[in-house]
Amino acid sequence: MRVLLLSAYEAVSHRYWADQLTARLDEIEWVRLSLAPRHFAWRIRGNPLGWWLKEHATLSQLFDVVLATSMVDLATLIGLFPHLGQARKIVYFHENQFAYPSSSAQRPPVEAMMVNLYAALAADEVAFNTAFNRDSFIDGAKAFLKKMPDKLPVAEPLEVLRRRAHVLPVPLQALAGKGASGSPVNRIIWNHRWEYDKNPQDFFEVLYRLSDAGVSFELAVVGQRFRDAPAVFDEAKERLGAHIHCWEPLEYREYQALLDEGGIVVSTAWHEFQGLAILEAAQRGARPLVPNRLCFPELYPAAYRYDGTQQGLYERLKEWLEVPQSRPPALDLQAFEWPQWQARYRGLMSGE
């Protein structure tokens, strides 16, 4: 089987997924084309043109399957290379453009939403990393199109898409030895992108309160940092200096070692479709504390969730820090590891 794998905005989690998929299904002859994760608005509209100009020879070949991430303008690409329409077309949604926080200054444009929608409609199979991702895409598309002038009768076609969609998470690599050893560590870990949609404001406001209350904790702020990080990070580095264990993205081995030491990994996100960073930390023994919204109720039992407010996070963190025995046990995440999903992905590729 020859498979063309297209990733139009290859962020870290997208690359992780593609690397693992191609390594695990090594009986497939893979051809990969990817674009760097920058200039979002241009990437999502310009990817067919860029590939048409630079990868014409590759895209002119014959493939059994075209596997594209949801940022790929698959409908336009098929128009430019009609023979690709004869392949089996699969679109994988790491995220969707209909579920961004409504207050975001970077709210995705109409073009990005329509690229997602046309890609899904052009595909033979559609897969999402969580049911939340699937449902927010379908419900968001219906709500969006309801506001448009033509009042198109889209409800039933979108419900058909919901019913036939696959839910396949980005699986974790299996670990030989799992879990932090020794006493619970009073370390709070932020391992997300340093961006507004991960809601660092709530996170740091709670930590300021904990510090003012004299609660003892260490702070590890890692994760992917971009040129224009929210200003709250600079303020927090100054105000929480006495608590800081590390404050920078780490090399992967150092990062794994940090997670292996345990602690509490926190999310305050307004925008999350699976949250691979939290899952990886929890897999290595850190206790996840996540808001009761987005994909999190689907992935984590109630003992690992707070009500989503600053007050709720403050109360749970204070208890977990002052009474370590109150923390729930380490999570067993074998159900999210590759051995549990390899056959499902193989079936998706082969159409079984």
C-alpha positions in Angstrom: 0.0 0.0 0.0 1.3 3.5 -0.9 0.1 6.2 1.4 0.6 10.0 0.9 0.7 11.6 4.3 0.0 15.4 4.2 0.5 17.7 7.2 0.0 21.4 6.3 0.9 22.8 9.8 3.2 20.3 11.5 3.1 21.4 15.1 4.8 19.2 17.7 1.9 16.9 18.4 1.2 16.5 14.6 4.8 15.5 14.0 4.7 13.1 17.0 1.6 11.4 15.6 3.0 11.2 12.1 6.4 9.8 13.2 4.7 7.1 15.4 2.2 6.2 12.7 4.7 5.7 10.0 7.1 3.7 12.3 4.3 1.5 13.7 2.7 0.7 10.3 6.0 0.0 8.6 4.4 -2.4 6.1 3.1 0.7 4.3 5.1 2.6 1.8 4.8 6.1 3.1 5.4 9.4 1.3 5.3 12.4 3.6 4.9 16.1 2.8 4.7 18.7 5.6 4.9 22.4 6.2 6.3 24.3 9.1 3.9 25.5 11.8 4.0 29.2 11.2 2.0 31.9 9.3 -1.2 30.0 10.2 -3.6 32.0 8.0 -1.4 31.6 4.9 -0.6 27.9 5.6 -4.2 26.8 5.8 -5.1 28.6 2.6 -1.8 28.4 0.7 -0.8 24.8 1.2 -2.2 23.4 -2.1 -0.4 26.2 -4.0 2.9 25.7 -2.2 2.8 21.9 -2.8 1.7 22.4 -6.4 4.7 24.6 -7.1 7.3 22.6 -5.1 6.1 19.0 -5.0 4.4 18.6 -8.3 6.4 15.5 -9.2 5.5 13.8 -5.9 1.8 14.7 -6.1 1.6 13.5 -9.7 2.3 9.9 -8.5 -0.3 7.3 -7.8 -1.3 6.4 -4.2 -3.7 4.0 -2.7 -4.5 6.3 0.2 -4.2 10.0 0.9 -4.1 10.7 4.6 -4.3 14.5 5.4 -4.5 16.4 8.6 -7.5 18.8 8.9 -5.3 21.9 8.0 -4.8 20.5 4.5 -7.1 22.1 1.9 -7.8 18.6 0.5 -10.7 19.7 -1.8 -8.5 22.2 -3.6 -5.6 19.8 -3.8 -7.8 17.2 -5.5 -8.9 19.9 -8.0 -5.2 20.5 -8.8 -4.3 16.8 -9.0 -7.6 15.1 -10.0 -6.0 11.6 -9.9 -5.7 11.9 -6.1 -9.5 11.8 -6.0 -9.3 8.2 -7.0 -7.3 7.3 -3.9 -9.0 6.5 -0.6 -9.1 9.8 1.2 -8.8 10.1 5.0 -8.8 13.3 7.0 -7.4 13.3 10.6 -8.5 16.1 12.9 -6.0 17.0 15.7 -8.2 20.1 16.3 -10.9 22.0 14.5 -11.3 25.7 13.7 -14.9 25.9 15.0 -14.0 25.5 18.7 -11.6 28.4 19.4 -12.3 30.5 22.5 -14.8 33.2 21.5 -12.9 35.9 23.3 -9.7 35.2 21.4 -8.1 38.0 19.5 -6.8 35.4 17.1 -10.2 33.8 16.3 -9.8 31.7 13.2 -11.1 33.3 10.0 -14.0 32.0 7.9 -11.5 30.6 5.4 -9.9 28.3 8.0 -13.3 27.0 9.1 -14.3 26.3 5.5 -11.0 24.5 4.8 -11.9 22.1 7.7 -15.4 21.6 6.4 -14.5 21.1 2.8 -11.8 18.6 3.7 -14.2 16.6 5.8 -16.8 16.5 3.0 -14.2 15.6 0.4 -12.9 12.7 2.5 -14.0 9.0 2.4 -13.2 8.6 6.1 -12.8 11.2 8.8 -11.2 10.6 12.2 -10.9 12.7 15.3 -8.6 12.4 18.3 -11.5 12.7 20.8 -15.3 12.7 20.8 -15.2 16.3 22.0 -13.3 17.2 18.9 -15.8 15.5 16.7 -18.8 17.0 18.4 -17.5 20.5 18.6 -16.6 20.3 14.9 -20.1 19.1 13.9 -22.0 21.4 16.3 -19.8 24.4 15.5 -20.2 23.9 11.7 -23.9 23.7 12.1 -24.1 26.9 14.2 -21.7 28.7 11.9 -23.6 27.8 8.7 -26.9 28.7 10.3 -25.7 32.4 10.4 -24.8 32.4 6.7 -27.1 34.0 4.0 -28.2 30.9 2.1 -29.6 28.9 5.0 -28.2 25.7 3.6 -29.9 22.5 4.8 -26.7 21.1 6.3 -27.9 19.5 9.5 -28.6 16.0 8.2 -25.3 15.7 6.1 -23.3 16.8 9.1 -25.1 14.3 11.4 -24.3 11.6 8.9 -20.7 12.6 9.1 -20.9 12.5 13.0 -22.2 9.0 12.9 -19.6 7.6 10.5 -16.6 9.4 12.0 -13.9 7.5 13.8 -12.5 8.5 17.2 -8.8 7.6 17.4 -6.6 9.4 19.9 -3.0 10.2 19.2 -1.5 7.2 21.1 1.3 7.4 23.6 4.5 5.4 23.3 4.5 2.5 25.8 6.9 2.9 28.7 9.0 0.1 30.1 8.7 1.4 33.7 5.9 3.8 34.8 5.2 6.1 37.6 7.1 8.4 39.9 8.8 6.8 42.9 9.2 7.9 46.4 7.2 10.6 48.3 4.8 12.9 46.4 6.7 15.9 45.1 5.3 19.4 45.8 6.1 20.6 42.3 3.6 22.2 39.9 4.3 21.7 36.2 3.1 23.8 33.3 4.1 22.0 30.1 1.8 23.6 27.5 2.5 26.1 24.7 3.1 29.6 26.1 0.0 31.0 24.4 -3.2 32.7 25.4 -5.5 29.8 24.6 -3.8 27.7 27.3 -5.1 30.4 29.8 -1.8 31.1 31.7 -3.5 34.0 33.4 -5.7 31.8 35.6 -2.8 29.5 36.3 -0.5 32.2 37.6 -3.2 34.0 39.5 -3.8 30.9 41.5 -0.1 30.4 42.1 0.2 34.0 43.3 -2.5 33.2 45.9 -0.8 30.0 47.0 2.5 31.8 47.4 0.9 34.7 49.4 -0.8 32.1 51.6 2.6 30.6 52.5 2.0 27.2 50.7 5.2 25.5 49.9 5.7 24.4 46.2 8.2 24.3 43.4 7.3 25.5 39.9 8.4 24.1 36.6 7.3 26.1 33.6 8.3 24.2 30.5 6.5 23.6 27.2 6.9 25.2 23.7 7.7 28.9 23.8 7.1 31.3 20.9 8.5 34.7 20.1 5.4 36.6 21.3 4.6 34.9 24.6 1.8 36.5 26.7 3.2 39.2 29.1 1.9 37.3 32.1 4.9 34.9 31.8 7.4 37.7 32.5 5.4 39.0 35.4 5.0 35.5 36.9 8.8 34.8 36.6 9.4 37.8 38.7 6.7 37.3 41.3 7.2 33.6 41.7 11.0 33.6 41.5 11.4 31.9 45.0 9.4 28.9 43.8 11.0 28.3 40.4 12.7 25.0 39.7 13.0 25.6 36.0 11.6 28.1 33.6 12.4 27.2 30.0 11.7 24.5 27.4 13.8 21.5 28.1 15.6 19.0 25.9 13.4 15.9 25.6 15.5 13.7 27.9 15.6 16.4 30.6 11.9 16.9 30.2 11.2 13.1 30.6 13.4 13.1 33.7 11.4 16.0 35.2 8.1 14.2 34.6 9.6 11.0 36.1 10.1 12.9 39.4 6.4 13.3 39.7 4.5 16.4 40.9 1.2 17.9 39.8 0.6 18.8 36.1 -2.0 21.5 35.7 -4.2 22.7 32.9 -6.3 25.8 32.8 -6.9 25.6 29.0 -9.7 27.3 27.1 -8.8 25.3 24.0 -7.8 21.6 24.1 -8.8 18.7 21.9 -6.7 15.9 23.5 -3.9 17.5 25.5 -1.0 15.2 24.7 1.3 17.1 27.1 -1.0 16.3 30.1 -1.3 12.7 29.0 2.4 12.2 28.7 3.0 13.7 32.1 0.3 11.6 33.7 1.7 8.5 32.0 5.0 9.1 33.8 3.4 9.5 37.2 2.5 13.2 37.6 -1.0 13.8 38.9 -3.1 15.7 36.4 -5.4 18.4 37.6 -7.6 19.6 34.7 -10.7 21.7 34.3 -14.1 20.1 33.9 -14.6 21.2 30.3 -13.4 20.6 26.7 -12.0 17.1 26.2 -11.1 16.5 29.8 -14.2 14.9 31.2 -13.8 12.3 28.4 -10.3 11.5 29.4 -9.9 11.9 33.1 -12.0 10.6 36.1 -13.6 13.2 38.3 -10.9 12.9 41.0 -8.5 14.6 38.6 -10.8 17.5 37.6 -11.7 20.8 39.2 -14.7 23.0 38.4 -12.8 25.2 35.9 -12.7 28.3 38.1 -9.7 30.0 39.7 -11.2 29.3 43.1 -11.8 25.6 42.3 -8.2 25.2 41.2 -6.9 27.1 44.2 -8.7 24.9 46.7 -7.7 21.6 45.0 -4.1 22.6 44.6 -3.8 23.8 48.2 -5.2 20.5 49.4 -2.9 18.4 47.2 0.1 20.4 48.3 -0.6 20.6 52.0 -1.9 17.0 52.3 -0.1 14.9 49.7 -2.0 11.9 50.8 -5.2 13.6 49.4 -3.9 13.2 45.8 -5.5 10.4 43.8 -3.3 7.6 42.7 -1.2 7.7 39.5 -3.3 7.0 36.4 -2.9 3.8 34.4 -2.9 5.0 30.8 -2.2 1.8 29.0 -5.5 2.2 27.2 -4.0 5.2 25.4 -0.7 3.5 24.4 0.1 2.4 20.9 -0.3 -1.3 21.4 -4.0 -0.7 22.1 -4.5 1.4 18.9 -2.2 -0.1 16.3 -4.8 -2.5 14.9 -7.4 0.3 14.7 -5.1 2.5 12.8 -4.2 -0.3 10.5 -7.9 -0.9 9.9 -8.5 2.7 9.1 -5.7 2.7 6.5 -6.9 -0.5 4.8 -10.6 0.3 5.0 -11.5 -2.8 7.1 
